[in-house]
């Protein structure tokens, strides 16, 4: 079940195998909106549950250090039963030395995810693999060229997601002090605008999804900005601001070094958005002083989404502004000039976008 289908009743089932009740609860909380969750408190119990119904689970989340039977021993038994090519198994552990990693991947584990997990990251990674396995099962023995190309494309998307999300989560966790909620909202706002306004006319669903995925990398260049500037609570000096502005070019250079990205349909959007999401309609943005329609529509949309989110949320240098003030500041051009077409489309759906924040407050 894909993440976008979270309003539907979960039908797919995941098994969480961990001897720590708190760890099981954390993972269950992440996946419960999208999957039915079963739990096992040690490796032997988990293995018995898998072998009792080999078609029951769409994924297994497996700890390494457990009593009775550890995670590697479970993997060995699943390998003997020829199940690792049918059920994606993920090691989720804080104890992953090189020997453990080597044997796990040699046996056929799908991925190793280190604790503590980042909810947005682990959900995306596992959901993508589950979708791939489901697609492969549906295709079955119909191994024609078109089916092979579809599977290869799905694998490319998984590898791309890994590279993008890992790079992004590292940047967020260790540098900017913001949560993954910021990039999730930028993704959701960007996708919603293209899907629900005339700005997305003529775009395929795949193109919109690629743009939305690319949008999460808009600020990845901030990983190259010094801590004393990135986390400064007050106004930046002119010299500091010039350094901050380089996150756009640094982001483009970083994305250019991700091999999986350059071979995908996301690269051109991600590079353009990272470099140009601070350009402005009147040519007063940076780094390239683009103006008007020289700025791509996807960079424009991410730009207004980023401004809207920055104004609506607390940052190290400011408190969150009330919605009325956010709307007024954007309309009055206090945060830079946007195209009339973009503003019209944005404000046509702003009522719904504001709900993204009220829902967050309700669950906080």
Kinemage of the C-alpha trace (Angstrom):
@kinemage 1
@onewidth
@group {chain A} dominant
@subgroup {mainchain}
@vectorlist {calphas} color= white
{ca unk a 1} P 0.000 0.000 0.000
{ca unk a 2} L 1.563 3.277 -1.091
{ca unk a 3} L 1.895 6.233 1.269
{ca unk a 4} L -0.461 8.290 -0.849
{ca unk a 5} L -3.221 5.762 -0.172
{ca unk a 6} L -3.205 6.380 3.567
{ca unk a 7} L -6.925 7.232 3.703
{ca unk a 8} L -7.836 3.710 2.647
{ca unk a 9} L -8.276 0.885 5.111
{ca unk a 10} L -4.932 -0.942 5.437
{ca unk a 11} L -4.874 -4.404 3.892
{ca unk a 12} L -1.168 -5.229 3.641
{ca unk a 13} L 0.523 -6.727 6.684
{ca unk a 14} L 3.992 -6.095 8.168
{ca unk a 15} L 5.733 -8.142 10.862
{ca unk a 16} L 7.899 -6.289 13.407
{ca unk a 17} L 10.373 -8.558 15.197
{ca unk a 18} L 12.145 -6.899 18.143
{ca unk a 19} L 12.629 -7.881 21.763
{ca unk a 20} L 12.288 -4.240 22.892
{ca unk a 21} L 8.631 -3.331 23.389
{ca unk a 22} L 9.334 0.391 22.981
{ca unk a 23} L 11.097 -0.151 19.644
{ca unk a 24} L 8.160 -2.201 18.402
{ca unk a 25} L 5.758 0.533 19.480
{ca unk a 26} L 7.757 3.233 17.661
{ca unk a 27} L 7.802 1.265 14.406
{ca unk a 28} L 4.158 0.265 14.762
{ca unk a 29} L 3.190 3.912 15.194
{ca unk a 30} L 4.947 4.810 11.927
{ca unk a 31} L 3.353 2.063 9.841
{ca unk a 32} L -0.117 1.566 11.383
{ca unk a 33} L -1.845 4.163 9.136
{ca unk a 34} L -0.777 2.184 6.084
{ca unk a 35} L -0.406 -1.468 7.107
{ca unk a 36} L -1.796 -4.076 9.464
{ca unk a 37} L 0.902 -4.714 12.074
{ca unk a 38} L 1.905 -8.020 13.693
{ca unk a 39} L 4.619 -8.170 16.362
{ca unk a 40} L 7.022 -10.812 17.644
{ca unk a 41} L 9.214 -10.373 20.722
{ca unk a 42} L 12.079 -12.596 19.606
{ca unk a 43} L 13.561 -14.124 16.467
{ca unk a 44} L 12.186 -17.630 16.975
{ca unk a 45} L 8.628 -16.376 17.416
{ca unk a 46} L 8.993 -14.172 14.365
{ca unk a 47} L 10.353 -17.003 12.212
{ca unk a 48} L 7.499 -19.293 13.260
{ca unk a 49} L 4.959 -16.633 12.298
{ca unk a 50} L 6.532 -16.194 8.852
{ca unk a 51} L 6.820 -19.922 8.146
{ca unk a 52} L 3.263 -20.610 9.300
{ca unk a 53} L 1.912 -18.539 6.398
{ca unk a 54} L 4.497 -17.683 3.762
{ca unk a 55} L 2.086 -15.387 1.906
{ca unk a 56} L 0.984 -13.429 4.961
{ca unk a 57} L 3.522 -10.584 5.126
{ca unk a 58} L 4.489 -7.944 2.569
{ca unk a 59} L 7.556 -6.969 4.640
{ca unk a 60} L 9.445 -7.950 7.793
{ca unk a 61} L 11.248 -5.443 10.049
{ca unk a 62} L 13.886 -7.416 11.943
{ca unk a 63} L 16.110 -6.477 14.869
{ca unk a 64} L 19.579 -8.056 15.139
{ca unk a 65} L 20.234 -8.499 18.858
{ca unk a 66} L 17.462 -10.713 20.308
{ca unk a 67} L 17.141 -13.701 22.643
{ca unk a 68} L 16.402 -17.270 21.447
{ca unk a 69} L 17.308 -16.437 17.840
{ca unk a 70} L 18.998 -13.257 16.620
{ca unk a 71} L 18.236 -11.452 13.382
{ca unk a 72} L 21.072 -13.011 11.383
{ca unk a 73} L 19.957 -16.491 12.412
{ca unk a 74} L 16.436 -15.653 11.257
{ca unk a 75} L 17.820 -14.509 7.914
{ca unk a 76} L 19.708 -17.784 7.519
{ca unk a 77} L 16.529 -19.791 8.062
{ca unk a 78} L 14.567 -17.603 5.653
{ca unk a 79} L 17.336 -18.076 3.098
{ca unk a 80} L 17.068 -21.856 3.478
{ca unk a 81} L 13.316 -21.595 2.957
{ca unk a 82} L 13.889 -19.530 -0.222
{ca unk a 83} L 11.765 -16.686 1.148
{ca unk a 84} L 14.127 -13.714 0.954
{ca unk a 85} L 13.366 -13.247 -2.740
{ca unk a 86} L 9.632 -13.284 -1.971
{ca unk a 87} L 9.375 -11.237 1.241
{ca unk a 88} L 11.482 -8.065 1.653
{ca unk a 89} L 13.266 -8.190 5.008
{ca unk a 90} L 14.799 -5.078 6.576
{ca unk a 91} L 17.258 -5.118 9.452
{ca unk a 92} L 16.467 -2.214 11.769
{ca unk a 93} L 19.184 -2.060 14.369
{ca unk a 94} L 21.581 0.090 16.354
{ca unk a 95} L 24.201 -2.700 16.341
{ca unk a 96} L 25.381 -2.988 12.743
{ca unk a 97} L 29.100 -3.767 12.494
{ca unk a 98} L 30.785 -4.544 9.190
{ca unk a 99} L 30.604 -8.324 9.658
{ca unk a 100} L 26.884 -8.124 10.386
{ca unk a 101} L 26.248 -5.896 7.364
{ca unk a 102} L 28.298 -8.151 5.082
{ca unk a 103} L 26.505 -11.348 6.086
{ca unk a 104} L 23.066 -9.703 6.040
{ca unk a 105} L 23.474 -8.452 2.493
{ca unk a 106} L 25.094 -11.719 1.421
{ca unk a 107} L 22.069 -13.632 2.703
{ca unk a 108} L 19.700 -11.342 0.834
{ca unk a 109} L 18.395 -8.719 3.276
{ca unk a 110} L 16.737 -5.880 1.375
{ca unk a 111} L 18.289 -3.075 3.422
{ca unk a 112} L 19.812 -2.208 6.808
{ca unk a 113} L 18.317 0.824 8.579
{ca unk a 114} L 20.050 2.236 11.628
{ca unk a 115} L 18.276 3.241 14.825
{ca unk a 116} L 17.042 5.729 15.777
{ca unk a 117} L 14.919 5.750 12.658
{ca unk a 118} L 13.621 8.874 10.917
{ca unk a 119} L 9.884 8.175 10.312
{ca unk a 120} L 9.654 9.878 6.898
{ca unk a 121} L 12.785 8.089 5.690
{ca unk a 122} L 11.985 4.566 6.885
{ca unk a 123} L 8.378 4.795 5.653
{ca unk a 124} L 9.425 5.918 2.163
{ca unk a 125} L 12.140 3.311 1.828
{ca unk a 126} L 10.038 0.365 2.925
{ca unk a 127} L 6.891 1.490 1.114
{ca unk a 128} L 8.816 1.746 -2.168
{ca unk a 129} L 10.192 -1.773 -1.857
{ca unk a 130} L 6.798 -3.197 -0.906
{ca unk a 131} L 5.309 -1.625 -4.036
{ca unk a 132} L 8.067 -3.143 -6.150
{ca unk a 133} L 7.496 -6.634 -4.728
{ca unk a 134} L 3.743 -6.296 -5.247
{ca unk a 135} L 4.268 -5.249 -8.855
{ca unk a 136} L 6.640 -8.148 -9.456
{ca unk a 137} L 4.147 -10.602 -7.970
{ca unk a 138} L 1.357 -9.303 -10.199
{ca unk a 139} L 3.539 -9.598 -13.260
{ca unk a 140} L 4.354 -13.179 -12.356
{ca unk a 141} L 5.577 -15.201 -15.298
{ca unk a 142} L 4.602 -12.571 -17.895
{ca unk a 143} L 8.235 -11.721 -18.475
{ca unk a 144} L 7.943 -9.675 -21.664
{ca unk a 145} L 10.174 -6.735 -22.482
{ca unk a 146} L 7.686 -4.135 -21.334
{ca unk a 147} L 7.349 -5.809 -17.927
{ca unk a 148} L 11.123 -5.974 -17.531
{ca unk a 149} L 11.434 -2.261 -18.302
{ca unk a 150} L 8.772 -1.432 -15.727
{ca unk a 151} L 10.554 -3.421 -13.037
{ca unk a 152} L 13.885 -1.838 -13.896
{ca unk a 153} L 12.285 1.582 -13.633
{ca unk a 154} L 10.770 0.715 -10.254
{ca unk a 155} L 14.210 -0.392 -9.047
{ca unk a 156} L 15.722 2.882 -10.261
{ca unk a 157} L 13.103 4.787 -8.284
{ca unk a 158} L 13.928 2.791 -5.148
{ca unk a 159} L 17.653 3.473 -5.548
{ca unk a 160} L 16.938 7.127 -6.212
{ca unk a 161} L 14.747 7.417 -3.136
{ca unk a 162} L 17.514 5.878 -1.065
{ca unk a 163} L 20.080 8.384 -2.291
{ca unk a 164} L 17.815 11.397 -2.018
{ca unk a 165} L 16.256 10.629 1.324
{ca unk a 166} L 19.522 9.522 2.938
{ca unk a 167} L 21.291 12.692 1.816
{ca unk a 168} L 18.402 14.837 2.933
{ca unk a 169} L 17.951 13.161 6.307
{ca unk a 170} L 21.656 13.545 7.015
{ca unk a 171} L 21.492 17.236 6.189
{ca unk a 172} L 18.440 17.768 8.374
{ca unk a 173} L 19.525 15.633 11.328
{ca unk a 174} L 23.006 17.023 11.702
{ca unk a 175} L 22.883 20.536 10.336
{ca unk a 176} L 19.769 22.649 10.085
{ca unk a 177} L 17.941 21.731 13.272
{ca unk a 178} L 14.641 21.371 11.388
{ca unk a 179} L 12.523 18.248 11.393
{ca unk a 180} L 11.627 16.144 8.402
{ca unk a 181} L 8.204 17.763 8.595
{ca unk a 182} L 9.508 20.774 6.647
{ca unk a 183} L 10.543 18.776 3.592
{ca unk a 184} L 7.426 16.626 3.826
{ca unk a 185} L 5.261 19.738 3.661
{ca unk a 186} L 7.266 21.193 0.760
{ca unk a 187} L 6.732 17.888 -1.076
{ca unk a 188} L 3.010 17.822 -0.287
{ca unk a 189} L 2.403 21.506 -1.109
{ca unk a 190} L 4.286 21.241 -4.408
{ca unk a 191} L 2.408 18.117 -5.463
{ca unk a 192} L -0.964 19.545 -4.399
{ca unk a 193} L -0.501 22.777 -6.361
{ca unk a 194} L 0.394 20.958 -9.566
{ca unk a 195} L -2.403 18.421 -9.149
{ca unk a 196} L -5.099 20.947 -8.284
{ca unk a 197} L -4.364 24.119 -10.284
{ca unk a 198} L -3.850 25.014 -13.911
{ca unk a 199} L -0.085 25.038 -13.316
{ca unk a 200} L -0.126 21.268 -13.730
{ca unk a 201} L -2.100 21.293 -16.979
{ca unk a 202} L -0.401 19.095 -19.551
{ca unk a 203} L 1.809 17.379 -16.972
{ca unk a 204} L 1.630 13.639 -16.481
{ca unk a 205} L 1.191 12.115 -13.047
{ca unk a 206} L 4.737 10.784 -13.263
{ca unk a 207} L 6.131 14.245 -14.038
{ca unk a 208} L 4.307 15.789 -11.081
{ca unk a 209} L 5.553 13.046 -8.769
{ca unk a 210} L 9.115 13.574 -10.004
{ca unk a 211} L 8.868 17.315 -9.349
{ca unk a 212} L 7.460 16.736 -5.869
{ca unk a 213} L 10.236 14.257 -5.089
{ca unk a 214} L 12.821 16.727 -6.393
{ca unk a 215} L 11.396 19.469 -4.177
{ca unk a 216} L 12.527 17.751 -0.981
{ca unk a 217} L 16.129 18.400 -2.019
{ca unk a 218} L 15.701 22.155 -2.456
{ca unk a 219} L 17.851 23.086 0.556
{ca unk a 220} L 20.305 20.194 0.525
{ca unk a 221} L 23.123 22.647 -0.197
{ca unk a 222} L 22.800 23.968 3.345
{ca unk a 223} L 24.954 21.053 4.407
{ca unk a 224} L 27.884 23.162 3.163
{ca unk a 225} L 26.942 26.261 5.201
{ca unk a 226} L 28.876 26.822 8.475
{ca unk a 227} L 26.958 26.107 11.681
{ca unk a 228} L 27.370 29.604 13.067
{ca unk a 229} L 25.542 30.995 10.038
{ca unk a 230} L 22.998 28.226 9.490
{ca unk a 231} L 21.803 28.272 13.103
{ca unk a 232} L 22.220 31.954 13.861
{ca unk a 233} L 19.148 33.165 15.812
{ca unk a 234} L 19.419 36.802 14.690
{ca unk a 235} L 19.671 38.645 11.394
{ca unk a 236} L 22.622 37.672 9.198
{ca unk a 237} L 25.253 40.245 8.358
{ca unk a 238} L 25.685 41.080 4.641
{ca unk a 239} L 28.806 38.910 4.563
{ca unk a 240} L 27.008 36.014 6.256
{ca unk a 241} L 24.061 36.328 3.887
{ca unk a 242} L 26.379 36.060 0.881
{ca unk a 243} L 27.668 32.782 2.297
{ca unk a 244} L 24.118 31.564 2.998
{ca unk a 245} L 23.134 32.290 -0.591
{ca unk a 246} L 25.728 29.795 -1.827
{ca unk a 247} L 23.537 26.916 -0.609
{ca unk a 248} L 21.786 27.121 -3.986
{ca unk a 249} L 24.905 26.491 -6.054
{ca unk a 250} L 26.274 24.052 -3.464
{ca unk a 251} L 23.020 22.091 -3.655
{ca unk a 252} L 23.255 21.786 -7.414
{ca unk a 253} L 26.846 20.597 -7.183
{ca unk a 254} L 25.935 17.991 -4.559
{ca unk a 255} L 23.039 16.611 -6.576
{ca unk a 256} L 25.291 16.443 -9.619
{ca unk a 257} L 27.418 13.917 -7.728
{ca unk a 258} L 24.613 11.399 -7.053
{ca unk a 259} L 24.938 8.736 -9.794
{ca unk a 260} L 21.433 7.292 -9.376
{ca unk a 261} L 19.935 10.756 -9.674
{ca unk a 262} L 21.623 11.590 -12.977
{ca unk a 263} L 20.171 8.449 -14.559
{ca unk a 264} L 16.603 9.237 -13.508
{ca unk a 265} L 13.789 11.524 -14.580
{ca unk a 266} L 14.157 13.529 -11.364
{ca unk a 267} L 17.641 14.937 -11.927
{ca unk a 268} L 16.788 17.925 -14.119
{ca unk a 269} L 14.019 19.028 -11.729
{ca unk a 270} L 16.113 18.502 -8.593
{ca unk a 271} L 19.106 20.406 -9.934
{ca unk a 272} L 16.980 23.279 -11.231
{ca unk a 273} L 14.973 23.567 -8.002
{ca unk a 274} L 18.042 23.429 -5.732
{ca unk a 275} L 19.773 26.161 -7.733
{ca unk a 276} L 16.837 28.407 -8.560
{ca unk a 277} L 14.259 28.258 -5.755
{ca unk a 278} L 15.470 31.684 -4.555
{ca unk a 279} L 15.151 33.378 -7.951
{ca unk a 280} L 12.413 36.026 -8.104
{ca unk a 281} L 10.012 37.112 -10.826
{ca unk a 282} L 11.495 40.639 -10.909
{ca unk a 283} L 15.087 39.385 -11.302
{ca unk a 284} L 16.135 40.284 -7.765
{ca unk a 285} L 16.702 36.737 -6.599
{ca unk a 286} L 19.839 34.607 -6.663
{ca unk a 287} L 22.152 33.054 -7.743
{ca unk a 288} L 21.615 33.683 -11.475
{ca unk a 289} L 19.342 36.770 -11.385
{ca unk a 290} L 16.735 35.001 -13.521
{ca unk a 291} L 13.493 36.860 -14.112
{ca unk a 292} L 10.030 36.170 -15.455
{ca unk a 293} L 9.594 32.918 -17.324
{ca unk a 294} L 13.341 32.335 -17.287
{ca unk a 295} L 12.513 30.654 -13.971
{ca unk a 296} L 10.964 27.201 -14.446
{ca unk a 297} L 7.441 26.779 -13.143
{ca unk a 298} L 8.569 23.993 -10.766
{ca unk a 299} L 11.259 26.208 -9.228
{ca unk a 300} L 8.628 28.936 -8.848
{ca unk a 301} L 6.178 26.603 -7.112
{ca unk a 302} L 8.809 25.265 -4.713
{ca unk a 303} L 9.867 28.858 -4.030
{ca unk a 304} L 6.410 29.951 -2.898
{ca unk a 305} L 5.916 26.687 -0.983
{ca unk a 306} L 9.202 27.298 0.854
{ca unk a 307} L 8.255 30.889 1.702
{ca unk a 308} L 4.779 29.849 2.853
{ca unk a 309} L 6.193 27.139 5.114
{ca unk a 310} L 8.953 29.353 6.501
{ca unk a 311} L 6.447 32.058 7.448
{ca unk a 312} L 3.949 29.574 8.883
{ca unk a 313} L 6.412 27.754 11.145
{ca unk a 314} L 8.820 28.617 13.924
{ca unk a 315} L 12.465 28.914 12.954
{ca unk a 316} L 15.606 29.562 14.990
{ca unk a 317} L 15.403 33.252 14.057
{ca unk a 318} L 11.607 33.823 14.301
{ca unk a 319} L 8.294 32.607 15.675
{ca unk a 320} L 5.524 31.290 13.456
{ca unk a 321} L 3.343 34.029 11.968
{ca unk a 322} L -0.471 33.874 12.017
{ca unk a 323} L -2.054 32.729 8.766
{ca unk a 324} L -3.501 36.200 8.063
{ca unk a 325} L -0.049 37.759 8.261
{ca unk a 326} L 1.485 35.021 6.105
{ca unk a 327} L -1.105 35.617 3.381
{ca unk a 328} L -0.671 39.397 3.556
{ca unk a 329} L 3.134 39.208 3.381
{ca unk a 330} L 3.039 37.025 0.278
{ca unk a 331} L 0.395 39.177 -1.416
{ca unk a 332} L 2.290 42.395 -0.616
{ca unk a 333} L 5.584 41.038 -1.903
{ca unk a 334} L 7.353 41.311 1.449
{ca unk a 335} L 9.125 38.008 0.771
{ca unk a 336} L 9.983 38.644 -2.867
{ca unk a 337} L 8.032 39.020 -6.080
{ca unk a 338} L 6.099 36.088 -7.522
{ca unk a 339} L 4.389 35.878 -10.904
{ca unk a 340} L 0.699 36.857 -11.061
{ca unk a 341} L -0.104 33.442 -12.513
{ca unk a 342} L 1.645 31.667 -9.636
{ca unk a 343} L -0.050 33.851 -7.021
{ca unk a 344} L -3.478 33.230 -8.549
{ca unk a 345} L -2.939 29.475 -8.538
{ca unk a 346} L -1.473 29.481 -5.034
{ca unk a 347} L -4.285 31.476 -3.446
{ca unk a 348} L -6.897 29.360 -5.220
{ca unk a 349} L -5.826 26.422 -3.012
{ca unk a 350} L -4.401 28.241 0.027
{ca unk a 351} L -7.436 27.332 2.158
{ca unk a 352} L -6.548 23.670 1.715
{ca unk a 353} L -2.823 24.255 2.212
{ca unk a 354} L -3.541 26.012 5.513
{ca unk a 355} L -5.210 22.796 6.631
{ca unk a 356} L -1.858 21.007 6.377
{ca unk a 357} L -0.745 23.060 9.384
{ca unk a 358} L -3.948 22.845 11.425
{ca unk a 359} L -3.845 19.054 11.121
{ca unk a 360} L -0.260 19.097 12.351
{ca unk a 361} L -1.250 21.163 15.369
{ca unk a 362} L -4.119 18.814 16.199
{ca unk a 363} L -1.759 15.830 16.317
{ca unk a 364} L 1.080 17.626 18.097
